[in-house]
Amino acid sequence: MNSKLTGIIVTGVLAASLGGVLLFLEKTGGSDNSSSEGDSSSSVVINNKENTKTQIVDRTADDVESITVENTKGSFTLSRNISGKSKWEIPELEGLTLGVSECNSLADCAATLKSFDTVEEDAKELSKYGFDEPSGKFTVTFNDGEKRTFIIGDDLPKSDRYCYLYEEGKTTVYEVLNSYVSHMKEGREAYVNRVFVTKPSNDSYPEYGTLTVKRKDVDYEVVIVNDDKEQGAVSAQVMKSPVYGYLNVTNSSDYTHGMWGLTADMAEVIKPDKKALEEYGLKDPAAVITLKGDGYDYKLCVGNAVHVKDEEGNDMDEIASYYCTFEGAEGMDCIFSVSASSLPWMSKKPGDILSSLMTFNYIKDVGEIVITKKSGTDDIKLTYDSSADDVSSAEMNGKSLDIESLKTFYEYLLTCPTDELHFDDPDESAFVMKIEIKRTDGGGDTIEFYTDTGRRTIVKLNGVTSYRIESKWITQFEENIKALEEGRKVGESY
């Protein structure tokens, strides 16, 4: 077989295969973009049946003057906004901000409507397609005065990807992808803006203010602010309440910055009254999250939870979403449903976002560490080589120390755990030890330890009862003090 003939055969096989794949994708809805095809009609053959795709409406969204939608969820009219404040307006949503992409999609679908197949060209009995009780009806008016009305019927048997449609005043019944008419089956609530706060680019975030989280199920507030010490240890923000603590940047970023870009799943109730707020758990919300700073003041109230359902329709333990209201942005007077995964303030506790560092002071900034025990005081003094920006010498109680051992000792000190918060003040008579970390600039931290039980020790950080740790950390630290002074190996774990 010559190469030219082989090429023709291979090309033909590839074309046939490609056509089959494209046809499969079209039939299964692999490509639902109504504006992606410029052909007004085409024909294909499936199972010996010719399917005719027809461009029912061949206009553009720019030609649309208005669209009136009626369905089982109510009715509304999308029209071009002559005031120029925005591209579209919906009188039924006056006072609310509209979702730009949703409005544009409705206009685009109405202007470029096409079918996958012609079901019947001269239908005598429209009721068998569900047109006597339609799932939707829409009228699109164009800026040249043309007006066309379409009726949406039942889904095709055994296929919820396609439905029946016909144009009022005509008798041809079409099979269309549901994705082309899904916007016409939505209620007006679907066209409310769902983005509470637009997420800025990484280099244009406003100066961080104060995040406060109040939840009914806990007796403390979580307060996050900028790190005024500017230690740069882990995160630019620190927890100020219920304890002072450095944040784990990986686990805390959605907690600290999640308000920016927060988006609801759906607007459930438009302009809710007091009765609606009570019904959805927002009269006395389960949580109130505020973020206040220079030029912004956001308030998110979280109400009742919506649980995942089992096969019988019963609530499971898993929470799918919450009902919420939002203040601080224009046009958001609604009760929204917001995915639980978008609300870290409802699932994360302080311990989940804190770093493993109870205190953080660079060793190059530390001038003295004073350790006070019942048996006496140990005083560690550090000196530095400014040219190398490193510890040049150190002594403990007047005795010279090995620098590397000192660094290991200090690293262990920084690992004092933060996994268990504790707020009940200890018995002062249970005092075990106090560690004062004194920086050369006058700052620093003080950590006090008090026996709680045989296995647990209560910790005060800078005078505030904050944590409870395993007592074996103290045991190892006391051993490390002796090892450091005696020139032995300092333990790195407990």
C-alpha positions as CSV (number, residue, x, y, z in Angstrom):
1,M,0.0,0.0,0.0
2,N,1.5,3.4,-1.0
3,S,2.1,6.1,1.6
4,K,-0.5,8.5,0.0
5,L,-3.3,6.0,0.2
6,T,-2.3,5.0,3.8
7,G,-2.4,8.7,4.8
8,I,-5.9,9.1,3.3
9,I,-7.2,6.0,5.2
10,V,-5.6,7.1,8.5
11,T,-6.9,10.6,8.1
12,G,-10.4,9.2,7.4
13,V,-10.3,6.9,10.5
14,L,-9.1,9.8,12.7
15,A,-11.8,12.1,11.4
16,A,-14.5,9.5,12.0
17,S,-13.1,8.8,15.5
18,L,-12.9,12.5,16.3
19,G,-16.4,13.1,15.0
20,G,-17.7,10.3,17.2
21,V,-16.0,11.8,20.3
22,L,-17.4,15.3,19.5
23,L,-20.8,13.9,19.0
24,F,-20.6,12.0,22.3
25,L,-19.5,15.2,24.1
26,E,-22.4,17.2,22.5
27,K,-25.0,14.6,23.4
28,T,-23.8,14.2,26.9
29,G,-23.5,17.9,27.5
30,G,-19.7,17.9,27.5
31,S,-19.8,21.4,25.9
32,D,-22.7,23.6,27.1
33,N,-21.4,27.0,25.9
34,S,-24.2,28.4,23.9
35,S,-22.0,31.0,22.3
36,S,-19.2,28.6,21.2
37,E,-20.8,27.6,17.9
38,G,-21.5,30.0,15.1
39,D,-23.5,27.6,12.8
40,S,-27.2,28.2,12.9
41,S,-28.0,24.6,12.2
42,S,-26.4,21.2,11.5
43,S,-27.3,17.6,11.2
44,V,-25.9,14.4,12.7
45,V,-27.0,10.8,12.7
46,I,-27.3,8.8,15.9
47,N,-28.7,5.3,15.9
48,N,-30.1,5.8,12.4
49,K,-32.0,8.9,13.6
50,E,-31.2,12.3,12.2
51,N,-30.7,15.0,14.9
52,T,-31.0,18.6,13.9
53,K,-29.4,21.3,15.9
54,T,-31.1,24.6,15.4
55,Q,-30.0,28.1,16.4
56,I,-33.4,29.2,17.6
57,V,-32.3,32.8,18.5
58,D,-29.3,34.2,16.7
59,R,-28.6,37.5,18.5
60,T,-26.1,38.8,21.1
61,A,-26.6,39.8,24.7
62,D,-26.0,43.4,23.5
63,D,-29.2,43.2,21.5
64,V,-31.3,42.4,24.6
65,E,-33.5,45.1,26.0
66,S,-35.3,43.1,28.6
67,I,-36.2,39.6,29.7
68,T,-39.3,38.7,31.7
69,V,-39.1,35.3,33.5
70,E,-42.0,33.4,35.0
71,N,-41.6,30.0,36.7
72,T,-42.7,28.1,39.8
73,K,-40.5,30.3,42.0
74,G,-42.1,33.5,40.9
75,S,-41.5,36.2,38.3
76,F,-39.1,39.0,37.6
77,T,-37.9,41.2,34.8
78,L,-34.3,41.9,33.8
79,S,-33.9,45.1,31.8
80,R,-31.1,47.3,30.6
81,N,-30.3,50.0,33.2
82,I,-30.7,53.4,31.6
83,S,-29.4,55.2,34.6
84,G,-25.9,53.9,33.8
85,K,-25.1,52.8,37.4
86,S,-24.9,49.2,36.2
87,K,-25.6,47.3,33.1
88,W,-28.8,45.6,34.3
89,E,-31.6,46.2,36.8
90,I,-34.3,44.0,38.2
91,P,-37.1,46.1,39.7
92,E,-38.2,43.2,42.0
93,L,-34.7,43.4,43.6
94,E,-34.6,47.2,44.0
95,G,-32.1,48.2,46.7
96,L,-30.0,45.1,46.3
97,T,-26.8,44.6,44.4
98,L,-27.1,42.3,41.4
99,G,-24.8,39.5,40.5
100,V,-23.1,40.7,37.3
101,S,-22.2,37.3,35.9
102,E,-25.7,35.8,36.6
103,C,-27.4,38.7,34.8
104,N,-25.0,38.5,31.9
105,S,-25.5,34.7,31.6
106,L,-29.3,35.1,31.5
107,A,-29.1,37.7,28.7
108,D,-26.5,35.6,26.8
109,C,-28.5,32.4,27.0
110,A,-31.7,34.1,25.9
111,A,-30.0,35.8,22.9
112,T,-28.1,32.7,21.7
113,L,-30.7,30.0,22.4
114,K,-30.3,26.8,20.4
115,S,-31.6,23.3,20.4
116,F,-29.9,19.9,20.2
117,D,-32.8,18.3,18.3
118,T,-36.2,19.0,16.8
119,V,-38.6,16.7,18.5
120,E,-41.8,17.4,16.5
121,E,-42.3,20.1,13.8
122,D,-46.1,20.4,13.9
123,A,-47.1,19.3,17.4
124,K,-50.8,19.0,17.9
125,E,-50.7,17.9,21.6
126,L,-48.4,20.1,23.5
127,S,-49.5,18.9,26.9
128,K,-47.6,15.6,26.5
129,Y,-44.4,17.6,26.7
130,G,-45.4,19.3,29.9
131,F,-46.3,22.6,28.4
132,D,-49.7,22.7,30.1
133,E,-47.9,23.1,33.4
134,P,-44.6,24.6,32.3
135,S,-41.5,24.8,34.5
136,G,-40.7,28.2,33.0
137,K,-41.7,30.9,30.6
138,F,-39.6,33.8,29.4
139,T,-40.1,36.6,27.0
140,V,-37.0,38.4,25.5
141,T,-37.4,41.8,24.0
142,F,-34.7,43.1,21.7
143,N,-33.6,46.7,21.2
144,D,-35.1,46.7,17.7
145,G,-38.5,45.9,19.0
146,E,-38.6,42.2,18.3
147,K,-40.2,40.2,21.1
148,R,-40.1,36.4,21.4
149,T,-41.7,34.2,24.1
150,F,-40.6,30.6,25.0
151,I,-42.2,27.9,27.1
152,I,-40.1,25.3,29.0
153,G,-41.7,21.9,29.5
154,D,-40.7,18.6,31.1
155,D,-37.3,17.0,31.2
156,L,-36.8,14.3,28.6
157,P,-37.5,10.8,29.9
158,K,-34.5,9.3,31.7
159,S,-32.5,12.4,31.1
160,D,-32.4,15.5,33.3
161,R,-29.8,17.1,31.0
162,Y,-32.4,17.9,28.3
163,C,-35.9,19.4,28.4
164,Y,-38.6,20.3,25.9
165,L,-39.1,23.8,24.6
166,Y,-41.3,25.6,22.1
167,E,-41.9,29.2,21.0
168,E,-45.2,30.7,21.8
169,G,-47.3,31.0,18.6
170,K,-45.4,28.2,16.8
171,T,-45.8,24.5,16.9
172,T,-42.2,23.2,16.7
173,V,-41.1,21.3,19.8
174,Y,-37.3,21.4,20.5
175,E,-35.0,19.4,22.7
176,V,-32.6,21.8,24.5
177,L,-29.9,21.4,27.0
178,N,-31.1,22.3,30.5
179,S,-28.0,24.4,30.9
180,Y,-29.3,26.8,28.2
181,V,-32.5,27.5,30.1
182,S,-31.5,26.9,33.7
183,H,-31.4,30.6,34.3
184,M,-35.0,30.9,33.3
185,K,-36.0,28.3,35.9
186,E,-34.4,30.3,38.8
187,G,-36.2,32.7,41.1
188,R,-35.2,36.3,41.4
189,E,-33.1,35.4,44.5
190,A,-30.5,33.8,42.2
191,Y,-29.7,37.2,40.7
192,V,-28.6,38.8,44.0
193,N,-24.9,39.4,44.3
194,R,-23.5,36.6,46.5
195,V,-20.0,38.0,46.9
196,F,-19.9,39.8,50.3
197,V,-16.5,41.4,50.0
198,T,-14.4,41.3,46.8
199,K,-11.1,39.6,47.4
200,P,-8.2,42.1,46.7
201,S,-5.0,41.1,44.9
202,N,-2.2,40.0,47.1
203,D,-0.5,43.4,47.1
204,S,-3.7,45.5,47.6
205,Y,-5.1,44.3,50.9
206,P,-6.1,47.1,53.2
207,E,-4.3,47.5,56.5
208,Y,-5.4,44.8,58.8
209,G,-7.7,45.9,61.6
210,T,-9.4,43.8,64.3
211,L,-11.2,40.5,63.8
212,T,-13.5,39.6,66.6
213,V,-15.3,36.2,66.8
214,K,-18.1,35.8,69.3
215,R,-19.8,32.3,69.5
216,K,-22.7,31.3,71.7
217,D,-21.2,27.9,72.4
218,V,-18.0,29.3,74.1
219,D,-17.6,31.8,76.9
220,Y,-14.7,33.8,75.3
221,E,-14.1,35.9,72.3
222,V,-11.4,35.4,69.7
223,V,-9.6,38.6,68.8
224,I,-7.0,38.8,66.0
225,V,-4.9,41.9,65.4
226,N,-1.7,42.9,63.7
227,D,1.5,41.9,65.5
228,D,2.6,45.1,67.0
229,K,5.9,43.5,68.2
230,E,6.6,42.9,64.5
231,Q,8.6,39.8,65.4
232,G,7.7,38.2,62.0
233,A,7.7,34.8,63.8
234,V,4.9,33.0,61.9
235,S,2.2,35.4,60.8
236,A,1.7,39.1,60.4
237,Q,-1.3,38.8,62.8
238,V,-1.4,37.5,66.4
239,M,-4.2,36.3,68.7
240,K,-4.9,38.8,71.4
241,S,-7.8,37.0,73.1
242,P,-8.6,34.6,74.7
243,V,-4.8,34.2,75.0
244,Y,-1.9,36.0,73.4
245,G,-0.4,33.8,70.8
246,Y,1.4,33.6,67.5
247,L,-0.6,32.1,64.6
248,N,0.2,29.2,62.3
249,V,0.2,30.9,58.9
250,T,-1.1,27.8,57.1
251,N,-3.9,27.0,59.5
252,S,-5.0,30.6,60.2
253,S,-5.0,32.4,56.9
254,D,-8.7,31.5,56.1
255,Y,-9.6,32.5,59.7
256,T,-7.8,35.9,59.6
257,H,-8.5,36.8,55.9
258,G,-11.6,34.7,55.1
259,M,-13.9,37.7,55.1
260,W,-12.3,39.0,51.9
261,G,-13.8,37.0,49.1
262,L,-16.5,35.4,51.2
263,T,-19.3,34.2,48.9
264,A,-22.7,32.8,49.6
265,D,-24.3,29.9,47.9
266,M,-27.7,31.5,47.5
267,A,-29.8,34.4,48.7
268,E,-32.6,32.7,50.6
269,V,-34.8,35.5,51.8
270,I,-34.9,39.0,50.3
271,K,-35.2,41.9,52.7
272,P,-36.1,39.7,55.7
273,D,-38.4,41.0,58.5
274,K,-38.0,40.2,62.2
275,K,-40.1,37.0,61.8
276,A,-37.7,35.7,59.1
277,L,-34.6,36.5,61.1
278,E,-36.0,34.6,64.1
279,E,-37.0,31.6,61.9
280,Y,-33.5,31.4,60.4
281,G,-31.8,31.7,63.8
282,L,-30.5,35.3,63.1
283,K,-32.4,37.2,65.7
284,D,-30.1,35.7,68.3
285,P,-27.3,34.4,66.1
286,A,-25.0,31.4,66.9
287,A,-22.0,33.6,66.0
288,V,-21.1,37.2,65.2
289,I,-17.9,37.8,63.3
290,T,-16.7,41.4,62.8
291,L,-13.7,42.8,60.9
292,K,-13.1,46.5,61.4
293,G,-10.3,48.6,60.0
294,D,-9.5,51.8,58.3
295,G,-12.3,52.3,55.7
296,Y,-14.2,49.1,56.4
297,D,-16.5,47.7,59.0
298,Y,-17.9,44.2,58.2
299,K,-20.3,42.2,60.3
300,L,-21.3,38.6,59.6
301,C,-24.1,37.0,61.6
302,V,-24.4,33.2,61.5
303,G,-27.7,31.6,62.3
304,N,-29.2,28.1,62.0
305,A,-27.1,25.2,60.5
306,V,-28.3,23.2,57.5
307,H,-27.3,19.6,58.0
308,V,-26.4,17.0,55.3
309,K,-29.3,14.7,54.7
310,D,-29.2,10.9,54.6
311,E,-31.0,8.8,52.0
312,E,-34.2,9.0,54.0
313,G,-34.0,12.8,54.3
314,N,-33.0,12.9,57.9
315,D,-30.4,15.3,59.3
316,M,-26.9,13.9,59.7
317,D,-24.2,15.3,62.0
318,E,-22.3,16.9,59.2
319,I,-23.2,20.5,58.5
320,A,-23.6,21.6,54.9
321,S,-24.2,25.3,55.3
322,Y,-25.4,28.1,57.6
323,Y,-27.9,30.9,57.2
324,C,-26.2,34.3,57.4
325,T,-26.6,38.0,57.1
326,F,-23.9,40.5,56.2
327,E,-23.5,44.2,57.0
328,G,-20.8,46.6,55.7
329,A,-21.4,46.4,52.0
330,E,-24.3,47.9,50.0
331,G,-27.2,46.0,48.7
332,M,-26.8,42.9,50.9
333,D,-30.2,43.0,52.8
334,C,-30.9,39.3,52.5
335,I,-30.6,36.0,54.4
336,F,-28.0,34.0,52.6
337,S,-27.0,30.3,52.8
338,V,-23.2,30.0,53.1
339,S,-21.2,26.8,52.8
340,A,-19.8,25.6,56.1
341,S,-16.5,25.2,54.5
342,S,-16.4,29.0,53.9
343,L,-16.9,29.7,57.6
344,P,-13.8,28.7,59.5
345,W,-14.9,30.7,62.5
346,M,-17.6,28.1,63.1
347,S,-15.4,25.1,63.0
348,K,-11.9,26.2,64.2
349,K,-11.0,26.7,67.8
350,P,-8.1,29.0,69.0
351,G,-5.8,26.0,69.4
352,D,-6.4,25.1,65.7
353,I,-4.9,28.3,64.5
354,L,-2.1,28.9,67.0
355,S,1.4,28.1,66.2
356,S,3.4,25.7,68.4
357,L,5.4,28.7,69.7
358,M,4.1,30.1,73.0
359,T,6.6,32.9,72.8
360,F,8.9,34.1,70.1
361,N,11.9,36.3,70.5
362,Y,14.9,35.9,68.2
363,I,17.9,34.8,70.2
364,K,19.9,37.6,68.6
365,D,17.6,40.1,70.4
366,V,17.7,38.4,73.8
367,G,20.1,39.9,76.4
368,E,19.1,37.9,79.4
369,I,17.1,34.9,80.5
370,V,16.2,34.8,84.2
371,I,14.9,31.5,85.6
372,T,13.4,31.6,89.1
373,K,12.6,28.4,90.9
374,K,11.7,27.6,94.5
375,S,15.3,26.6,95.1
376,G,16.8,29.7,93.6
377,T,17.6,31.7,90.5
378,D,19.6,31.0,87.4
379,D,20.7,34.0,85.3
380,I,21.8,33.5,81.7
381,K,23.4,36.6,80.1
382,L,24.2,36.8,76.4
383,T,26.6,39.0,74.4
384,Y,26.8,39.5,70.7
385,D,29.2,40.0,67.8
386,S,27.4,42.8,66.0
387,S,29.4,42.3,62.8
388,A,28.3,38.6,62.6
389,D,24.8,39.4,64.1
390,D,25.2,36.3,66.3
391,V,25.8,35.3,69.9
392,S,29.5,35.7,70.7
393,S,29.5,34.6,74.3
394,A,27.2,33.6,77.1
395,E,27.4,32.8,80.8
396,M,25.1,31.3,83.4
397,N,25.5,32.4,87.0
398,G,28.9,33.8,85.9
399,K,30.1,30.6,84.3
400,S,30.9,30.5,80.5
401,L,28.5,28.5,78.3
402,D,28.9,26.6,75.1
403,I,27.1,28.6,72.5
404,E,25.7,25.7,70.5
405,S,24.3,24.1,73.7
406,L,22.8,27.5,74.6
407,K,21.0,27.6,71.2
408,T,19.7,24.1,71.7
409,F,18.5,25.1,75.2
410,Y,16.7,28.1,73.8
411,E,15.1,26.2,71.0
412,Y,13.7,23.8,73.5
413,L,12.3,26.8,75.5
414,L,10.5,28.0,72.4
415,T,8.8,24.6,72.0
416,C,6.7,25.1,75.2
417,P,3.4,23.6,73.9
418,T,0.3,25.6,73.1
419,D,-2.2,22.8,72.2
420,E,-4.4,23.1,75.3
421,L,-5.9,26.5,76.3
422,H,-6.7,27.0,80.0
423,F,-8.3,30.0,81.6
424,D,-8.8,29.1,85.3
425,D,-6.2,30.8,87.5
426,P,-3.9,28.4,89.4
427,D,-3.3,28.2,93.1
428,E,-0.4,30.6,93.7
429,S,1.0,28.2,96.2
430,A,1.5,25.7,93.4
431,F,4.3,27.8,91.8
432,V,7.0,25.8,90.1
433,M,9.0,28.2,88.0
434,K,9.2,31.6,86.2
435,I,11.1,32.3,83.0
436,E,11.8,35.9,82.0
437,I,13.1,36.4,78.5
438,K,14.5,40.0,78.3
439,R,15.3,41.5,75.0
440,T,17.9,44.1,74.5
441,D,15.3,46.6,73.3
442,G,13.4,46.3,76.6
443,G,10.7,43.9,75.4
444,G,10.3,40.2,76.1
445,D,8.0,37.7,77.7
446,T,7.4,36.1,81.1
447,I,6.3,32.5,81.5
448,E,5.1,31.2,84.8
449,F,4.4,27.5,85.7
450,Y,2.0,26.2,88.4
451,T,1.3,22.6,89.3
452,D,-2.2,21.5,88.3
453,T,-2.1,17.7,88.7
454,G,0.7,15.2,88.7
455,R,0.8,15.2,84.9
456,R,-0.4,18.7,84.0
457,T,1.0,22.1,84.6
458,I,-0.8,25.5,84.2
459,V,1.0,28.2,82.4
460,K,0.7,32.0,82.7
461,L,2.0,34.0,79.8
462,N,2.8,37.6,80.7
463,G,0.6,37.4,83.8
464,V,-2.4,35.8,82.0
465,T,-3.5,32.2,82.6
466,S,-3.4,30.8,79.1
467,Y,-2.3,27.2,78.7
468,R,-2.0,23.8,80.4
469,I,0.9,21.6,79.4
470,E,2.3,18.1,80.2
471,S,4.5,18.3,83.3
472,K,7.2,16.2,81.6
473,W,8.0,19.3,79.6
474,I,9.0,21.0,82.9
475,T,10.9,18.0,84.0
476,Q,13.0,18.0,80.8
477,F,13.5,21.8,81.0
478,E,14.8,21.5,84.6
479,E,17.2,18.8,83.4
480,N,18.3,21.0,80.5
481,I,19.2,23.8,83.0
482,K,21.6,21.4,84.8
483,A,23.0,20.0,81.5
484,L,23.7,23.5,80.2
485,E,25.5,24.6,83.3
486,E,27.5,21.4,83.5
487,G,28.4,21.3,79.8
488,R,26.4,18.2,79.1
489,K,24.2,17.5,76.1
490,V,20.9,19.4,76.2
491,G,17.7,17.5,75.6
492,E,15.8,18.5,72.4
493,S,12.5,16.7,73.2
494,Y,10.4,15.5,76.1
